[in-house]
């Protein structure tokens, strides 16, 4: 809502700064570095997608691959797995 007020809109998700006065460029640089440190370079804020839980299809594919690897290992050792 505050960004929206800046660009005279109801809401806005981002603002593109196209021109900066010379006297304001140092302050803008300080703000940019502070924001990068708080958000872009903060490992704890990064979103963890999916939580490590695979879908049903992916689980089946992984199980088939693991079974194929086990069978291949058994062939190498001379064992038989049904």
mmCIF file of the N, C-alpha and C atoms, coordinates in Angstrom:
data_MODEL
# 
_entry.id   MODEL 
# 
loop_
_atom_site.group_PDB 
_atom_site.id 
_atom_site.type_symbol 
_atom_site.label_atom_id 
_atom_site.label_alt_id 
_atom_site.label_comp_id 
_atom_site.label_asym_id 
_atom_site.label_entity_id 
_atom_site.label_seq_id 
_atom_site.pdbx_PDB_ins_code 
_atom_site.Cartn_x 
_atom_site.Cartn_y 
_atom_site.Cartn_z 
_atom_site.occupancy 
_atom_site.B_iso_or_equiv 
_atom_site.pdbx_formal_charge 
_atom_site.auth_seq_id 
_atom_site.auth_comp_id 
_atom_site.auth_asym_id 
_atom_site.auth_atom_id 
_atom_site.pdbx_PDB_model_num 
ATOM 1   N N  . UNK A 1 1  ? 0.820  -1.188  0.000   1.00 0.00 ? 1  UNK A N  1 
ATOM 2   C CA . UNK A 1 1  ? 0.000  0.000   0.000   1.00 0.00 ? 1  UNK A CA 1 
ATOM 3   C C  . UNK A 1 1  ? 0.871  1.261   0.000   1.00 0.00 ? 1  UNK A C  1 
ATOM 4   N N  . UNK A 1 2  ? 2.023  1.172   0.700   1.00 0.00 ? 2  UNK A N  1 
ATOM 5   C CA . UNK A 1 2  ? 2.888  2.366   0.762   1.00 0.00 ? 2  UNK A CA 1 
ATOM 6   C C  . UNK A 1 2  ? 3.575  2.602   -0.577  1.00 0.00 ? 2  UNK A C  1 
ATOM 7   N N  . UNK A 1 3  ? 3.974  1.508   -1.252  1.00 0.00 ? 3  UNK A N  1 
ATOM 8   C CA . UNK A 1 3  ? 4.548  1.679   -2.585  1.00 0.00 ? 3  UNK A CA 1 
ATOM 9   C C  . UNK A 1 3  ? 3.493  2.208   -3.550  1.00 0.00 ? 3  UNK A C  1 
ATOM 10  N N  . UNK A 1 4  ? 2.278  1.738   -3.385  1.00 0.00 ? 4  UNK A N  1 
ATOM 11  C CA . UNK A 1 4  ? 1.198  2.221   -4.220  1.00 0.00 ? 4  UNK A CA 1 
ATOM 12  C C  . UNK A 1 4  ? 0.974  3.718   -4.056  1.00 0.00 ? 4  UNK A C  1 
ATOM 13  N N  . UNK A 1 5  ? 1.088  4.204   -2.836  1.00 0.00 ? 5  UNK A N  1 
ATOM 14  C CA . UNK A 1 5  ? 0.942  5.630   -2.593  1.00 0.00 ? 5  UNK A CA 1 
ATOM 15  C C  . UNK A 1 5  ? 2.062  6.411   -3.283  1.00 0.00 ? 5  UNK A C  1 
ATOM 16  N N  . UNK A 1 6  ? 3.236  5.818   -3.348  1.00 0.00 ? 6  UNK A N  1 
ATOM 17  C CA . UNK A 1 6  ? 4.364  6.472   -4.006  1.00 0.00 ? 6  UNK A CA 1 
ATOM 18  C C  . UNK A 1 6  ? 4.114  6.673   -5.496  1.00 0.00 ? 6  UNK A C  1 
ATOM 19  N N  . UNK A 1 7  ? 3.460  5.690   -6.136  1.00 0.00 ? 7  UNK A N  1 
ATOM 20  C CA . UNK A 1 7  ? 3.220  5.772   -7.581  1.00 0.00 ? 7  UNK A CA 1 
ATOM 21  C C  . UNK A 1 7  ? 1.760  6.097   -7.919  1.00 0.00 ? 7  UNK A C  1 
ATOM 22  N N  . UNK A 1 8  ? 1.018  6.551   -6.921  1.00 0.00 ? 8  UNK A N  1 
ATOM 23  C CA . UNK A 1 8  ? -0.376 6.976   -7.090  1.00 0.00 ? 8  UNK A CA 1 
ATOM 24  C C  . UNK A 1 8  ? -1.261 5.834   -7.599  1.00 0.00 ? 8  UNK A C  1 
ATOM 25  N N  . UNK A 1 9  ? -1.071 4.635   -7.046  1.00 0.00 ? 9  UNK A N  1 
ATOM 26  C CA . UNK A 1 9  ? -1.897 3.475   -7.348  1.00 0.00 ? 9  UNK A CA 1 
ATOM 27  C C  . UNK A 1 9  ? -2.419 2.922   -6.031  1.00 0.00 ? 9  UNK A C  1 
ATOM 28  N N  . UNK A 1 10 ? -3.411 2.048   -6.121  1.00 0.00 ? 10 UNK A N  1 
ATOM 29  C CA . UNK A 1 10 ? -3.964 1.451   -4.904  1.00 0.00 ? 10 UNK A CA 1 
ATOM 30  C C  . UNK A 1 10 ? -2.922 0.543   -4.251  1.00 0.00 ? 10 UNK A C  1 
ATOM 31  N N  . UNK A 1 11 ? -2.317 -0.329  -5.046  1.00 0.00 ? 11 UNK A N  1 
ATOM 32  C CA . UNK A 1 11 ? -1.258 -1.193  -4.534  1.00 0.00 ? 11 UNK A CA 1 
ATOM 33  C C  . UNK A 1 11 ? -0.152 -1.301  -5.575  1.00 0.00 ? 11 UNK A C  1 
ATOM 34  N N  . UNK A 1 12 ? 1.024  -1.656  -5.117  1.00 0.00 ? 12 UNK A N  1 
ATOM 35  C CA . UNK A 1 12 ? 2.157  -1.880  -6.017  1.00 0.00 ? 12 UNK A CA 1 
ATOM 36  C C  . UNK A 1 12 ? 3.087  -2.883  -5.344  1.00 0.00 ? 12 UNK A C  1 
ATOM 37  N N  . UNK A 1 13 ? 3.688  -3.763  -6.134  1.00 0.00 ? 13 UNK A N  1 
ATOM 38  C CA . UNK A 1 13 ? 4.601  -4.752  -5.572  1.00 0.00 ? 13 UNK A CA 1 
ATOM 39  C C  . UNK A 1 13 ? 6.052  -4.335  -5.710  1.00 0.00 ? 13 UNK A C  1 
ATOM 40  N N  . UNK A 1 14 ? 6.328  -3.452  -6.652  1.00 0.00 ? 14 UNK A N  1 
ATOM 41  C CA . UNK A 1 14 ? 7.706  -2.978  -6.827  1.00 0.00 ? 14 UNK A CA 1 
ATOM 42  C C  . UNK A 1 14 ? 7.676  -1.619  -7.508  1.00 0.00 ? 14 UNK A C  1 
ATOM 43  N N  . UNK A 1 15 ? 8.795  -0.945  -7.416  1.00 0.00 ? 15 UNK A N  1 
ATOM 44  C CA . UNK A 1 15 ? 8.937  0.360   -8.050  1.00 0.00 ? 15 UNK A CA 1 
ATOM 45  C C  . UNK A 1 15 ? 10.284 0.369   -8.755  1.00 0.00 ? 15 UNK A C  1 
ATOM 46  N N  . UNK A 1 16 ? 10.315 0.825   -9.992  1.00 0.00 ? 16 UNK A N  1 
ATOM 47  C CA . UNK A 1 16 ? 11.565 0.932   -10.739 1.00 0.00 ? 16 UNK A CA 1 
ATOM 48  C C  . UNK A 1 16 ? 12.035 2.384   -10.690 1.00 0.00 ? 16 UNK A C  1 
ATOM 49  N N  . UNK A 1 17 ? 13.234 2.576   -10.194 1.00 0.00 ? 17 UNK A N  1 
ATOM 50  C CA . UNK A 1 17 ? 13.808 3.909   -10.133 1.00 0.00 ? 17 UNK A CA 1 
ATOM 51  C C  . UNK A 1 17 ? 14.635 4.097   -11.401 1.00 0.00 ? 17 UNK A C  1 
ATOM 52  N N  . UNK A 1 18 ? 14.252 5.052   -12.224 1.00 0.00 ? 18 UNK A N  1 
ATOM 53  C CA . UNK A 1 18 ? 14.926 5.234   -13.513 1.00 0.00 ? 18 UNK A CA 1 
ATOM 54  C C  . UNK A 1 18 ? 15.938 6.363   -13.492 1.00 0.00 ? 18 UNK A C  1 
ATOM 55  N N  . UNK A 1 19 ? 15.752 7.337   -12.638 1.00 0.00 ? 19 UNK A N  1 
ATOM 56  C CA . UNK A 1 19 ? 16.692 8.455   -12.567 1.00 0.00 ? 19 UNK A CA 1 
ATOM 57  C C  . UNK A 1 19 ? 16.837 8.889   -11.111 1.00 0.00 ? 19 UNK A C  1 
ATOM 58  N N  . UNK A 1 20 ? 18.076 9.162   -10.729 1.00 0.00 ? 20 UNK A N  1 
ATOM 59  C CA . UNK A 1 20 ? 18.360 9.589   -9.360  1.00 0.00 ? 20 UNK A CA 1 
ATOM 60  C C  . UNK A 1 20 ? 19.208 10.849  -9.417  1.00 0.00 ? 20 UNK A C  1 
ATOM 61  N N  . UNK A 1 21 ? 18.835 11.830  -8.615  1.00 0.00 ? 21 UNK A N  1 
ATOM 62  C CA . UNK A 1 21 ? 19.643 13.046  -8.559  1.00 0.00 ? 21 UNK A CA 1 
ATOM 63  C C  . UNK A 1 21 ? 20.998 12.736  -7.940  1.00 0.00 ? 21 UNK A C  1 
ATOM 64  N N  . UNK A 1 22 ? 22.000 13.489  -8.323  1.00 0.00 ? 22 UNK A N  1 
ATOM 65  C CA . UNK A 1 22 ? 23.371 13.249  -7.875  1.00 0.00 ? 22 UNK A CA 1 
ATOM 66  C C  . UNK A 1 22 ? 23.476 13.299  -6.351  1.00 0.00 ? 22 UNK A C  1 
ATOM 67  N N  . UNK A 1 23 ? 22.782 14.232  -5.730  1.00 0.00 ? 23 UNK A N  1 
ATOM 68  C CA . UNK A 1 23 ? 22.872 14.374  -4.268  1.00 0.00 ? 23 UNK A CA 1 
ATOM 69  C C  . UNK A 1 23 ? 22.164 13.228  -3.534  1.00 0.00 ? 23 UNK A C  1 
ATOM 70  N N  . UNK A 1 24 ? 21.279 12.499  -4.208  1.00 0.00 ? 24 UNK A N  1 
ATOM 71  C CA . UNK A 1 24 ? 20.562 11.394  -3.576  1.00 0.00 ? 24 UNK A CA 1 
ATOM 72  C C  . UNK A 1 24 ? 21.171 10.025  -3.891  1.00 0.00 ? 24 UNK A C  1 
ATOM 73  N N  . UNK A 1 25 ? 22.130 9.962   -4.792  1.00 0.00 ? 25 UNK A N  1 
ATOM 74  C CA . UNK A 1 25 ? 22.655 8.662   -5.218  1.00 0.00 ? 25 UNK A CA 1 
ATOM 75  C C  . UNK A 1 25 ? 23.396 7.935   -4.099  1.00 0.00 ? 25 UNK A C  1 
ATOM 76  N N  . UNK A 1 26 ? 24.109 8.654   -3.242  1.00 0.00 ? 26 UNK A N  1 
ATOM 77  C CA . UNK A 1 26 ? 24.840 8.008   -2.137  1.00 0.00 ? 26 UNK A CA 1 
ATOM 78  C C  . UNK A 1 26 ? 23.860 7.383   -1.146  1.00 0.00 ? 26 UNK A C  1 
ATOM 79  N N  . UNK A 1 27 ? 22.797 8.101   -0.836  1.00 0.00 ? 27 UNK A N  1 
ATOM 80  C CA . UNK A 1 27 ? 21.806 7.581   0.099   1.00 0.00 ? 27 UNK A CA 1 
ATOM 81  C C  . UNK A 1 27 ? 21.077 6.372   -0.491  1.00 0.00 ? 27 UNK A C  1 
ATOM 82  N N  . UNK A 1 28 ? 20.782 6.424   -1.779  1.00 0.00 ? 28 UNK A N  1 
ATOM 83  C CA . UNK A 1 28 ? 20.146 5.290   -2.449  1.00 0.00 ? 28 UNK A CA 1 
ATOM 84  C C  . UNK A 1 28 ? 21.068 4.075   -2.431  1.00 0.00 ? 28 UNK A C  1 
ATOM 85  N N  . UNK A 1 29 ? 22.354 4.283   -2.630  1.00 0.00 ? 29 UNK A N  1 
ATOM 86  C CA . UNK A 1 29 ? 23.321 3.193   -2.574  1.00 0.00 ? 29 UNK A CA 1 
ATOM 87  C C  . UNK A 1 29 ? 23.369 2.543   -1.205  1.00 0.00 ? 29 UNK A C  1 
ATOM 88  N N  . UNK A 1 30 ? 23.316 3.361   -0.149  1.00 0.00 ? 30 UNK A N  1 
ATOM 89  C CA . UNK A 1 30 ? 23.299 2.832   1.216   1.00 0.00 ? 30 UNK A CA 1 
ATOM 90  C C  . UNK A 1 30 ? 22.043 1.993   1.460   1.00 0.00 ? 30 UNK A C  1 
ATOM 91  N N  . UNK A 1 31 ? 20.901 2.504   0.993   1.00 0.00 ? 31 UNK A N  1 
ATOM 92  C CA . UNK A 1 31 ? 19.645 1.762   1.149   1.00 0.00 ? 31 UNK A CA 1 
ATOM 93  C C  . UNK A 1 31 ? 19.696 0.442   0.393   1.00 0.00 ? 31 UNK A C  1 
ATOM 94  N N  . UNK A 1 32 ? 20.226 0.471   -0.826  1.00 0.00 ? 32 UNK A N  1 
ATOM 95  C CA . UNK A 1 32 ? 20.301 -0.745  -1.636  1.00 0.00 ? 32 UNK A CA 1 
ATOM 96  C C  . UNK A 1 32 ? 21.173 -1.787  -0.951  1.00 0.00 ? 32 UNK A C  1 
ATOM 97  N N  . UNK A 1 33 ? 22.302 -1.390  -0.409  1.00 0.00 ? 33 UNK A N  1 
ATOM 98  C CA . UNK A 1 33 ? 23.183 -2.336  0.295   1.00 0.00 ? 33 UNK A CA 1 
ATOM 99  C C  . UNK A 1 33 ? 22.501 -2.902  1.532   1.00 0.00 ? 33 UNK A C  1 
ATOM 100 N N  . UNK A 1 34 ? 21.771 -2.055  2.262   1.00 0.00 ? 34 UNK A N  1 
ATOM 101 C CA . UNK A 1 34 ? 21.063 -2.528  3.456   1.00 0.00 ? 34 UNK A CA 1 
ATOM 102 C C  . UNK A 1 34 ? 19.994 -3.547  3.078   1.00 0.00 ? 34 UNK A C  1 
ATOM 103 N N  . UNK A 1 35 ? 19.252 -3.282  2.015   1.00 0.00 ? 35 UNK A N  1 
ATOM 104 C CA . UNK A 1 35 ? 18.203 -4.204  1.594   1.00 0.00 ? 35 UNK A CA 1 
ATOM 105 C C  . UNK A 1 35 ? 18.780 -5.515  1.097   1.00 0.00 ? 35 UNK A C  1 
ATOM 106 N N  . UNK A 1 36 ? 19.890 -5.452  0.368   1.00 0.00 ? 36 UNK A N  1 
ATOM 107 C CA . UNK A 1 36 ? 20.532 -6.683  -0.100  1.00 0.00 ? 36 UNK A CA 1 
ATOM 108 C C  . UNK A 1 36 ? 20.965 -7.536  1.074   1.00 0.00 ? 36 UNK A C  1 
ATOM 109 N N  . UNK A 1 37 ? 21.518 -6.903  2.088   1.00 0.00 ? 37 UNK A N  1 
ATOM 110 C CA . UNK A 1 37 ? 21.951 -7.636  3.267   1.00 0.00 ? 37 UNK A CA 1 
ATOM 111 C C  . UNK A 1 37 ? 20.800 -8.260  4.027   1.00 0.00 ? 37 UNK A C  1 
ATOM 112 N N  . UNK A 1 38 ? 19.684 -7.561  4.085   1.00 0.00 ? 38 UNK A N  1 
ATOM 113 C CA . UNK A 1 38 ? 18.532 -8.049  4.838   1.00 0.00 ? 38 UNK A CA 1 
ATOM 114 C C  . UNK A 1 38 ? 17.758 -9.131  4.108   1.00 0.00 ? 38 UNK A C  1 
ATOM 115 N N  . UNK A 1 39 ? 17.668 -9.049  2.780   1.00 0.00 ? 39 UNK A N  1 
ATOM 116 C CA . UNK A 1 39 ? 16.791 -9.944  2.043   1.00 0.00 ? 39 UNK A CA 1 
ATOM 117 C C  . UNK A 1 39 ? 17.531 -10.847 1.068   1.00 0.00 ? 39 UNK A C  1 
ATOM 118 N N  . UNK A 1 40 ? 18.278 -10.302 0.137   1.00 0.00 ? 40 UNK A N  1 
ATOM 119 C CA . UNK A 1 40 ? 18.901 -11.105 -0.912  1.00 0.00 ? 40 UNK A CA 1 
ATOM 120 C C  . UNK A 1 40 ? 19.960 -12.050 -0.380  1.00 0.00 ? 40 UNK A C  1 
ATOM 121 N N  . UNK A 1 41 ? 20.772 -11.602 0.582   1.00 0.00 ? 41 UNK A N  1 
ATOM 122 C CA . UNK A 1 41 ? 21.881 -12.397 1.074   1.00 0.00 ? 41 UNK A CA 1 
ATOM 123 C C  . UNK A 1 41 ? 21.557 -13.118 2.372   1.00 0.00 ? 41 UNK A C  1 
ATOM 124 N N  . UNK A 1 42 ? 20.334 -13.043 2.841   1.00 0.00 ? 42 UNK A N  1 
ATOM 125 C CA . UNK A 1 42 ? 19.934 -13.680 4.088   1.00 0.00 ? 42 UNK A CA 1 
ATOM 126 C C  . UNK A 1 42 ? 19.487 -15.112 3.793   1.00 0.00 ? 42 UNK A C  1 
ATOM 127 N N  . UNK A 1 43 ? 20.280 -16.080 4.232   1.00 0.00 ? 43 UNK A N  1 
ATOM 128 C CA . UNK A 1 43 ? 20.004 -17.485 3.941   1.00 0.00 ? 43 UNK A CA 1 
ATOM 129 C C  . UNK A 1 43 ? 18.746 -17.963 4.667   1.00 0.00 ? 43 UNK A C  1 
ATOM 130 N N  . UNK A 1 44 ? 18.490 -17.453 5.846   1.00 0.00 ? 44 UNK A N  1 
ATOM 131 C CA . UNK A 1 44 ? 17.349 -17.918 6.639   1.00 0.00 ? 44 UNK A CA 1 
ATOM 132 C C  . UNK A 1 44 ? 16.013 -17.504 6.035   1.00 0.00 ? 44 UNK A C  1 
ATOM 133 N N  . UNK A 1 45 ? 15.995 -16.421 5.263   1.00 0.00 ? 45 UNK A N  1 
ATOM 134 C CA . UNK A 1 45 ? 14.740 -15.940 4.684   1.00 0.00 ? 45 UNK A CA 1 
ATOM 135 C C  . UNK A 1 45 ? 14.384 -16.701 3.422   1.00 0.00 ? 45 UNK A C  1 
ATOM 136 N N  . UNK A 1 46 ? 15.394 -17.282 2.749   1.00 0.00 ? 46 UNK A N  1 
ATOM 137 C CA . UNK A 1 46 ? 15.107 -17.974 1.492   1.00 0.00 ? 46 UNK A CA 1 
ATOM 138 C C  . UNK A 1 46 ? 14.048 -19.038 1.711   1.00 0.00 ? 46 UNK A C  1 
ATOM 139 N N  . UNK A 1 47 ? 13.183 -19.124 0.768   1.00 0.00 ? 47 UNK A N  1 
ATOM 140 C CA . UNK A 1 47 ? 12.069 -20.056 0.872   1.00 0.00 ? 47 UNK A CA 1 
ATOM 141 C C  . UNK A 1 47 ? 12.521 -21.461 0.529   1.00 0.00 ? 47 UNK A C  1 
ATOM 142 N N  . UNK A 1 48 ? 12.075 -22.392 1.312   1.00 0.00 ? 48 UNK A N  1 
ATOM 143 C CA . UNK A 1 48 ? 12.386 -23.793 1.045   1.00 0.00 ? 48 UNK A CA 1 
ATOM 144 C C  . UNK A 1 48 ? 11.181 -24.404 0.343   1.00 0.00 ? 48 UNK A C  1 
ATOM 145 N N  . UNK A 1 49 ? 11.345 -24.668 -0.932  1.00 0.00 ? 49 UNK A N  1 
ATOM 146 C CA . UNK A 1 49 ? 10.236 -25.144 -1.748  1.00 0.00 ? 49 UNK A CA 1 
ATOM 147 C C  . UNK A 1 49 ? 9.908  -26.587 -1.439  1.00 0.00 ? 49 UNK A C  1 
ATOM 148 N N  . UNK A 1 50 ? 8.641  -26.880 -1.212  1.00 0.00 ? 50 UNK A N  1 
ATOM 149 C CA . UNK A 1 50 ? 8.146  -28.238 -1.120  1.00 0.00 ? 50 UNK A CA 1 
ATOM 150 C C  . UNK A 1 50 ? 8.417  -28.958 0.171   1.00 0.00 ? 50 UNK A C  1 
ATOM 151 N N  . UNK A 1 51 ? 9.321  -28.501 0.961   1.00 0.00 ? 51 UNK A N  1 
ATOM 152 C CA . UNK A 1 51 ? 9.604  -29.150 2.228   1.00 0.00 ? 51 UNK A CA 1 
ATOM 153 C C  . UNK A 1 51 ? 10.217 -30.532 2.083   1.00 0.00 ? 51 UNK A C  1 
ATOM 154 N N  . UNK A 1 52 ? 10.746 -30.870 0.910   1.00 0.00 ? 52 UNK A N  1 
ATOM 155 C CA . UNK A 1 52 ? 11.389 -32.162 0.719   1.00 0.00 ? 52 UNK A CA 1 
ATOM 156 C C  . UNK A 1 52 ? 10.426 -33.311 0.519   1.00 0.00 ? 52 UNK A C  1 
ATOM 157 N N  . UNK A 1 53 ? 9.157  -33.042 0.349   1.00 0.00 ? 53 UNK A N  1 
ATOM 158 C CA . UNK A 1 53 ? 8.161  -34.093 0.169   1.00 0.00 ? 53 UNK A CA 1 
ATOM 159 C C  . UNK A 1 53 ? 7.878  -34.238 -1.323  1.00 0.00 ? 53 UNK A C  1 
ATOM 160 N N  . UNK A 1 54 ? 8.138  -35.436 -1.843  1.00 0.00 ? 54 UNK A N  1 
ATOM 161 C CA . UNK A 1 54 ? 7.888  -35.674 -3.268  1.00 0.00 ? 54 UNK A CA 1 
ATOM 162 C C  . UNK A 1 54 ? 6.440  -36.101 -3.470  1.00 0.00 ? 54 UNK A C  1 
ATOM 163 N N  . UNK A 1 55 ? 5.956  -35.862 -4.662  1.00 0.00 ? 55 UNK A N  1 
ATOM 164 C CA . UNK A 1 55 ? 4.613  -36.286 -5.020  1.00 0.00 ? 55 UNK A CA 1 
ATOM 165 C C  . UNK A 1 55 ? 4.557  -37.791 -5.236  1.00 0.00 ? 55 UNK A C  1 
ATOM 166 N N  . UNK A 1 56 ? 3.374  -38.314 -5.429  1.00 0.00 ? 56 UNK A N  1 
ATOM 167 C CA . UNK A 1 56 ? 3.161  -39.758 -5.587  1.00 0.00 ? 56 UNK A CA 1 
ATOM 168 C C  . UNK A 1 56 ? 3.929  -40.313 -6.785  1.00 0.00 ? 56 UNK A C  1 
ATOM 169 N N  . UNK A 1 57 ? 3.864  -39.626 -7.914  1.00 0.00 ? 57 UNK A N  1 
ATOM 170 C CA . UNK A 1 57 ? 4.553  -40.102 -9.120  1.00 0.00 ? 57 UNK A CA 1 
ATOM 171 C C  . UNK A 1 57 ? 6.059  -40.126 -8.904  1.00 0.00 ? 57 UNK A C  1 
ATOM 172 N N  . UNK A 1 58 ? 6.592  -39.062 -8.324  1.00 0.00 ? 58 UNK A N  1 
ATOM 173 C CA . UNK A 1 58 ? 8.036  -38.997 -8.082  1.00 0.00 ? 58 UNK A CA 1 
ATOM 174 C C  . UNK A 1 58 ? 8.482  -40.083 -7.110  1.00 0.00 ? 58 UNK A C  1 
ATOM 175 N N  . UNK A 1 59 ? 7.665  -40.386 -6.118  1.00 0.00 ? 59 UNK A N  1 
ATOM 176 C CA . UNK A 1 59 ? 7.999  -41.449 -5.171  1.00 0.00 ? 59 UNK A CA 1 
ATOM 177 C C  . UNK A 1 59 ? 8.077  -42.791 -5.880  1.00 0.00 ? 59 UNK A C  1 
ATOM 178 N N  . UNK A 1 60 ? 7.125  -43.064 -6.772  1.00 0.00 ? 60 UNK A N  1 
ATOM 179 C CA . UNK A 1 60 ? 7.127  -44.325 -7.507  1.00 0.00 ? 60 UNK A CA 1 
ATOM 180 C C  . UNK A 1 60 ? 8.347  -44.430 -8.414  1.00 0.00 ? 60 UNK A C  1 
ATOM 181 N N  . UNK A 1 61 ? 8.683  -43.358 -9.096  1.00 0.00 ? 61 UNK A N  1 
ATOM 182 C CA . UNK A 1 61 ? 9.849  -43.357 -9.977  1.00 0.00 ? 61 UNK A CA 1 
ATOM 183 C C  . UNK A 1 61 ? 11.117 -43.621 -9.165  1.00 0.00 ? 61 UNK A C  1 
ATOM 184 N N  . UNK A 1 62 ? 11.245 -42.956 -8.023  1.00 0.00 ? 62 UNK A N  1 
ATOM 185 C CA . UNK A 1 62 ? 12.414 -43.146 -7.165  1.00 0.00 ? 62 UNK A CA 1 
ATOM 186 C C  . UNK A 1 62 ? 12.490 -44.577 -6.655  1.00 0.00 ? 62 UNK A C  1 
ATOM 187 N N  . UNK A 1 63 ? 11.348 -45.141 -6.274  1.00 0.00 ? 63 UNK A N  1 
ATOM 188 C CA . UNK A 1 63 ? 11.333 -46.527 -5.796  1.00 0.00 ? 63 UNK A CA 1 
ATOM 189 C C  . UNK A 1 63 ? 11.755 -47.486 -6.901  1.00 0.00 ? 63 UNK A C  1 
ATOM 190 N N  . UNK A 1 64 ? 11.279 -47.258 -8.129  1.00 0.00 ? 64 UNK A N  1 
ATOM 191 C CA . UNK A 1 64 ? 11.672 -48.122 -9.249  1.00 0.00 ? 64 UNK A CA 1 
ATOM 192 C C  . UNK A 1 64 ? 13.167 -48.010 -9.527  1.00 0.00 ? 64 UNK A C  1 
ATOM 193 N N  . UNK A 1 65 ? 13.706 -46.800 -9.463  1.00 0.00 ? 65 UNK A N  1 
ATOM 194 C CA . UNK A 1 65 ? 15.134 -46.618 -9.683  1.00 0.00 ? 65 UNK A CA 1 
ATOM 195 C C  . UNK A 1 65 ? 15.944 -47.320 -8.597  1.00 0.00 ? 65 UNK A C  1 
ATOM 196 N N  . UNK A 1 66 ? 15.529 -47.193 -7.345  1.00 0.00 ? 66 UNK A N  1 
ATOM 197 C CA . UNK A 1 66 ? 16.240 -47.842 -6.245  1.00 0.00 ? 66 UNK A CA 1 
ATOM 198 C C  . UNK A 1 66 ? 16.188 -49.361 -6.385  1.00 0.00 ? 66 UNK A C  1 
ATOM 199 N N  . UNK A 1 67 ? 15.031 -49.885 -6.785  1.00 0.00 ? 67 UNK A N  1 
ATOM 200 C CA . UNK A 1 67 ? 14.905 -51.328 -6.972  1.00 0.00 ? 67 UNK A CA 1 
ATOM 201 C C  . UNK A 1 67 ? 15.813 -51.805 -8.102  1.00 0.00 ? 67 UNK A C  1 
ATOM 202 N N  . UNK A 1 68 ? 15.878 -51.034 -9.197  1.00 0.00 ? 68 UNK A N  1 
ATOM 203 C CA . UNK A 1 68 ? 16.751 -51.387 -10.313 1.00 0.00 ? 68 UNK A CA 1 
ATOM 204 C C  . UNK A 1 68 ? 18.218 -51.367 -9.882  1.00 0.00 ? 68 UNK A C  1 
ATOM 205 N N  . UNK A 1 69 ? 18.596 -50.414 -9.063  1.00 0.00 ? 69 UNK A N  1 
ATOM 206 C CA . UNK A 1 69 ? 19.972 -50.347 -8.554  1.00 0.00 ? 69 UNK A CA 1 
ATOM 207 C C  . UNK A 1 69 ? 20.268 -51.548 -7.664  1.00 0.00 ? 69 UNK A C  1 
ATOM 208 N N  . UNK A 1 70 ? 19.327 -51.932 -6.817  1.00 0.00 ? 70 UNK A N  1 
ATOM 209 C CA . UNK A 1 70 ? 19.518 -53.096 -5.952  1.00 0.00 ? 70 UNK A CA 1 
ATOM 210 C C  . UNK A 1 70 ? 19.685 -54.367 -6.776  1.00 0.00 ? 70 UNK A C  1 
ATOM 211 N N  . UNK A 1 71 ? 18.884 -54.516 -7.811  1.00 0.00 ? 71 UNK A N  1 
ATOM 212 C CA . UNK A 1 71 ? 18.978 -55.700 -8.671  1.00 0.00 ? 71 UNK A CA 1 
ATOM 213 C C  . UNK A 1 71 ? 20.331 -55.728 -9.373  1.00 0.00 ? 71 UNK A C  1 
ATOM 214 N N  . UNK A 1 72 ? 20.786 -54.578 -9.839  1.00 0.00 ? 72 UNK A N  1 
ATOM 215 C CA . UNK A 1 72 ? 22.087 -54.493 -10.509 1.00 0.00 ? 72 UNK A CA 1 
ATOM 216 C C  . UNK A 1 72 ? 23.221 -54.832 -9.543  1.00 0.00 ? 72 UNK A C  1 
ATOM 217 N N  . UNK A 1 73 ? 23.127 -54.347 -8.322  1.00 0.00 ? 73 UNK A N  1 
ATOM 218 C CA . UNK A 1 73 ? 24.148 -54.660 -7.321  1.00 0.00 ? 73 UNK A CA 1 
ATOM 219 C C  . UNK A 1 73 ? 24.143 -56.150 -6.992  1.00 0.00 ? 73 UNK A C  1 
ATOM 220 N N  . UNK A 1 74 ? 22.950 -56.734 -6.923  1.00 0.00 ? 74 UNK A N  1 
ATOM 221 C CA . UNK A 1 74 ? 22.844 -58.160 -6.628  1.00 0.00 ? 74 UNK A CA 1 
ATOM 222 C C  . UNK A 1 74 ? 23.460 -58.978 -7.766  1.00 0.00 ? 74 UNK A C  1 
ATOM 223 N N  . UNK A 1 75 ? 23.266 -58.562 -9.006  1.00 0.00 ? 75 UNK A N  1 
ATOM 224 C CA . UNK A 1 75 ? 23.866 -59.262 -10.147 1.00 0.00 ? 75 UNK A CA 1 
ATOM 225 C C  . UNK A 1 75 ? 25.382 -59.207 -10.067 1.00 0.00 ? 75 UNK A C  1 
ATOM 226 N N  . UNK A 1 76 ? 25.917 -58.065 -9.669  1.00 0.00 ? 76 UNK A N  1 
ATOM 227 C CA . UNK A 1 76 ? 27.353 -57.925 -9.554  1.00 0.00 ? 76 UNK A CA 1 
ATOM 228 C C  . UNK A 1 76 ? 27.928 -58.824 -8.465  1.00 0.00 ? 76 UNK A C  1 
ATOM 229 N N  . UNK A 1 77 ? 27.158 -59.019 -7.401  1.00 0.00 ? 77 UNK A N  1 
ATOM 230 C CA . UNK A 1 77 ? 27.624 -59.871 -6.307  1.00 0.00 ? 77 UNK A CA 1 
ATOM 231 C C  . UNK A 1 77 ? 27.265 -61.345 -6.510  1.00 0.00 ? 77 UNK A C  1 
ATOM 232 N N  . UNK A 1 78 ? 26.478 -61.649 -7.524  1.00 0.00 ? 78 UNK A N  1 
ATOM 233 C CA . UNK A 1 78 ? 26.101 -63.024 -7.807  1.00 0.00 ? 78 UNK A CA 1 
ATOM 234 C C  . UNK A 1 78 ? 24.919 -63.530 -7.014  1.00 0.00 ? 78 UNK A C  1 
ATOM 235 N N  . UNK A 1 79 ? 24.149 -62.629 -6.433  1.00 0.00 ? 79 UNK A N  1 
ATOM 236 C CA . UNK A 1 79 ? 22.975 -63.016 -5.674  1.00 0.00 ? 79 UNK A CA 1 
ATOM 237 C C  . UNK A 1 79 ? 21.738 -62.898 -6.554  1.00 0.00 ? 79 UNK A C  1 
ATOM 238 N N  . UNK A 1 80 ? 20.659 -63.546 -6.139  1.00 0.00 ? 80 UNK A N  1 
ATOM 239 C CA . UNK A 1 80 ? 19.416 -63.393 -6.896  1.00 0.00 ? 80 UNK A CA 1 
ATOM 240 C C  . UNK A 1 80 ? 18.363 -62.796 -5.983  1.00 0.00 ? 80 UNK A C  1 
ATOM 241 N N  . UNK A 1 81 ? 17.769 -61.702 -6.444  1.00 0.00 ? 81 UNK A N  1 
ATOM 242 C CA . UNK A 1 81 ? 16.675 -61.048 -5.720  1.00 0.00 ? 81 UNK A CA 1 
ATOM 243 C C  . UNK A 1 81 ? 15.470 -61.053 -6.627  1.00 0.00 ? 81 UNK A C  1 
ATOM 244 N N  . UNK A 1 82 ? 14.352 -61.516 -6.083  1.00 0.00 ? 82 UNK A N  1 
ATOM 245 C CA . UNK A 1 82 ? 13.144 -61.588 -6.901  1.00 0.00 ? 82 UNK A CA 1 
ATOM 246 C C  . UNK A 1 82 ? 12.337 -60.340 -6.781  1.00 0.00 ? 82 UNK A C  1 
# 
